Amino acid sequence: HPDDVGAMIHKTVHCVQQYRTGNNPGWLVEGIADYVRFFKYEPDTNLGPINQKSSYHEGYRTAARFLAWIERTHDKKIVVKLNQVLRKSEYKDEIFKDATGKRLDELWADFLKSEKN
C-alpha cells in the first residue's frame, strides 16, 4: 500500500522521540511524528485544505501542518525546541509564547486565517 512507508516513518519517529510519560500532550507527540513524515520525508504529499472548525488538539496531520506553519512564519527551530522539552517531560504551552511572542490559541487563529487565503 502506498501509505505503508509513510506510516512506518511516523512510527519510527515515536521510537526516536523517547518521551517519558508525564504531561506531554498527545496532540503534540502525534503532530511531531506526522510533521516529520509529511514535511521532511513526504513533502510533496497534498494534505488538502484545513477544516476551519478543526483544532490543533486533533494532533496528527492537523498539528503537523500547524507546526510547519509556525516553523515557516515564526521560529525555524520550534519543532526542535518542542522535542527537547517533551523529552524532559517539561512541556508547557508557554513555550509557544516564548518562541513566537504569541499564545498557542493566538497562533492557531492566525494559522486558520492564513489557510483561508
Disulfide bonds with the S-S distance in Angstrom:
none
